[in-house]
Amino acid sequence: MKNIFKKISFQTLLFSSVSFTVKNPLGTEDVSQIINQISGWLLRIGTPIITLMLLWGAFQIMSAGGDTEKITKGRRIVTWTIIAAVLLLSATGIIYIVRNLLGV
Protein backbone atom coordinates (compact mmCIF):
# COMPACT_ATOMS: atom_id res chain seq x y z
CA MET A 1 0.00 0.00 0.00
CA LYS A 2 2.86 2.38 0.79
CA ASN A 3 4.39 1.64 -2.61
CA ILE A 4 1.24 2.81 -4.35
CA PHE A 5 1.30 6.11 -2.46
CA LYS A 6 4.99 6.54 -3.21
CA LYS A 7 4.32 5.96 -6.92
CA ILE A 8 1.38 8.37 -6.94
CA SER A 9 3.32 11.08 -5.10
CA PHE A 10 6.34 10.60 -7.41
CA GLN A 11 4.13 10.84 -10.50
CA THR A 12 2.43 13.93 -9.10
CA LEU A 13 5.77 15.61 -8.53
CA LEU A 14 7.04 14.52 -11.91
CA PHE A 15 4.08 15.69 -13.95
CA SER A 16 3.16 18.80 -11.98
CA SER A 17 6.29 20.60 -13.15
CA VAL A 18 5.72 19.71 -16.82
CA SER A 19 3.96 22.35 -18.88
CA PHE A 20 2.85 22.09 -22.45
CA THR A 21 0.98 24.15 -25.00
CA VAL A 22 -1.60 23.01 -27.49
CA LYS A 23 -1.22 24.32 -31.01
CA ASN A 24 -4.34 25.83 -32.54
CA PRO A 25 -5.47 23.22 -35.11
CA LEU A 26 -7.50 25.74 -37.08
CA GLY A 27 -4.66 28.17 -37.54
CA THR A 28 -6.97 31.14 -36.97
CA GLU A 29 -7.16 33.83 -34.36
CA ASP A 30 -10.72 35.17 -34.69
CA VAL A 31 -14.23 34.16 -35.69
CA SER A 32 -14.18 35.83 -39.11
CA GLN A 33 -11.26 33.66 -40.19
CA ILE A 34 -13.10 30.54 -39.01
CA ILE A 35 -16.20 31.57 -40.98
CA ASN A 36 -14.03 32.18 -44.07
CA GLN A 37 -12.48 28.72 -43.72
CA ILE A 38 -15.86 27.05 -43.31
CA SER A 39 -17.41 28.85 -46.28
CA GLY A 40 -14.38 28.06 -48.45
CA TRP A 41 -14.56 24.42 -47.41
CA LEU A 42 -18.27 24.28 -48.24
CA LEU A 43 -17.63 25.74 -51.68
CA ARG A 44 -14.79 23.30 -52.39
CA ILE A 45 -16.92 20.34 -51.34
CA GLY A 46 -20.28 21.56 -52.66
CA THR A 47 -19.25 22.53 -56.19
CA PRO A 48 -18.20 19.03 -57.35
CA ILE A 49 -21.23 17.48 -55.65
CA ILE A 50 -23.54 19.92 -57.42
CA THR A 51 -21.85 19.19 -60.74
CA LEU A 52 -22.17 15.43 -60.29
CA MET A 53 -25.81 15.67 -59.23
CA LEU A 54 -26.68 17.83 -62.25
CA LEU A 55 -25.01 15.30 -64.52
CA TRP A 56 -26.77 12.42 -62.78
CA GLY A 57 -30.19 14.08 -63.10
CA ALA A 58 -29.56 14.90 -66.76
CA PHE A 59 -28.43 11.33 -67.39
CA GLN A 60 -31.60 9.97 -65.83
CA ILE A 61 -33.73 12.25 -67.99
CA MET A 62 -31.82 11.32 -71.15
CA SER A 63 -31.89 7.60 -70.44
CA ALA A 64 -35.55 7.52 -69.39
CA GLY A 65 -36.69 6.26 -72.78
CA GLY A 66 -40.12 7.84 -72.42
CA ASP A 67 -40.75 6.51 -68.90
CA THR A 68 -42.48 9.39 -67.14
CA GLU A 69 -41.46 8.15 -63.69
CA LYS A 70 -37.75 8.28 -64.55
CA ILE A 71 -38.15 11.68 -66.21
CA THR A 72 -39.88 13.02 -63.09
CA LYS A 73 -37.14 11.58 -60.89
CA GLY A 74 -34.44 13.20 -63.06
CA ARG A 75 -36.24 16.55 -63.02
CA ARG A 76 -36.54 16.38 -59.24
CA ILE A 77 -32.82 15.74 -58.91
CA VAL A 78 -31.99 18.67 -61.20
CA THR A 79 -34.46 20.97 -59.43
CA TRP A 80 -33.16 20.23 -55.93
CA THR A 81 -29.57 20.47 -57.13
CA ILE A 82 -30.23 23.94 -58.55
CA ILE A 83 -31.89 24.95 -55.27
CA ALA A 84 -28.82 23.68 -53.36
CA ALA A 85 -26.49 25.62 -55.68
CA VAL A 86 -28.47 28.82 -55.19
CA LEU A 87 -28.41 28.35 -51.40
CA LEU A 88 -24.69 27.65 -51.40
CA LEU A 89 -23.85 30.69 -53.50
CA SER A 90 -26.25 32.98 -51.64
CA ALA A 91 -24.80 31.89 -48.28
CA THR A 92 -21.34 32.72 -49.53
CA GLY A 93 -22.60 36.07 -50.84
CA ILE A 94 -24.31 36.88 -47.54
CA ILE A 95 -21.10 36.14 -45.65
CA TYR A 96 -19.19 38.43 -48.01
CA ILE A 97 -21.75 41.26 -47.64
CA VAL A 98 -21.81 41.01 -43.83
CA ARG A 99 -18.01 41.02 -43.68
CA ASN A 100 -17.86 44.15 -45.81
CA LEU A 101 -20.57 45.90 -43.79
CA LEU A 102 -18.80 45.14 -40.53
CA GLY A 103 -15.42 46.04 -41.97
CA VAL A 104 -13.86 42.74 -41.00
N, C-alpha and C positions, 0 to 999 in steps of 0.2 A: 504494500500500500504506500509506503514511503517513497518507493521508486517511482510510482506514478506521479506523485506530487513533485518530486524532483524533476522529472521529465517535463511536466506541465510548466513549472516555474522556469526551467531552462528555456523552453520554447517561447514562453512569454517574454523573457528578457531578450532572447535572440531576435524575435520578430517585432518587438515593440520599437526597436531602434531603426528598423528598415523603413524607408519611405520610398514611394514610387509615384509616378504620374501616369495618367492615362491619356493617350493621344486622342484628340478629337477625330473620330472616324469619318465625319462628314467633311472635315476640312473647311468649315465655315465658322464665321464669328457672329452672324446675326440672322434674324428670321428671314429677311429679304433674300439672302443668299440661299437659304434652304428652300424657299419657295421657287426661286429660279432653277435650282437643281431638280426639284420635283417636276416642274412644268417641262423642263428640257427632257427629262427622262420619259415623261408621258408622251411627248411628241416623238421621241426616238422609238418608243415601243408601239405607239398607236398608229403611226403612219404606215408601216409595213402590214399591220393587221388590217387596217382599212383597205389597203390595196388588194390584199389577198381575198378579203370578203367581197369586194366589188367584183373581182374576177370570178370568184366562186358563184355568186349570184348570176352574173352574166352567162357563165357556163351552163348553169341549170336552166336558164331561160332558153339558151340556144339549143341545148340537147333535149328539150322537153318533147319535141316531136308532136306537137299539137295537144299534149296532155295538159289540160287546164290546171290541174292540181300542181304539177311541177312548175308551170309558168307562174302561178300565184306564189308558190314557195320562193322562187327565184326573185320575184318582184319584192316580196317581203324582206328578203335578205338585202337587196340593193337599197330599199327604202330605209331600213334601220341602220345600215352602214352609212348612208348619207347623213342621217340624223346624228349618228355618233361623230362623224367628221365635223359637222357644224358645231356640235357641243365642244369638241376638242379644240377647234380653232377659236371659238368664241371665248372659251375659258382662258386660253393663252392671251388673247387680245384684252380681256378684262384685267388680267394680271399686269399686262404692259401699261394699260391706261391708269390703273390705280398706282403703280409705281411712279409714273410720270407726274400724277397729281400730287402725290406725297413728296415727290422730290427725292426718292430713294435711289 
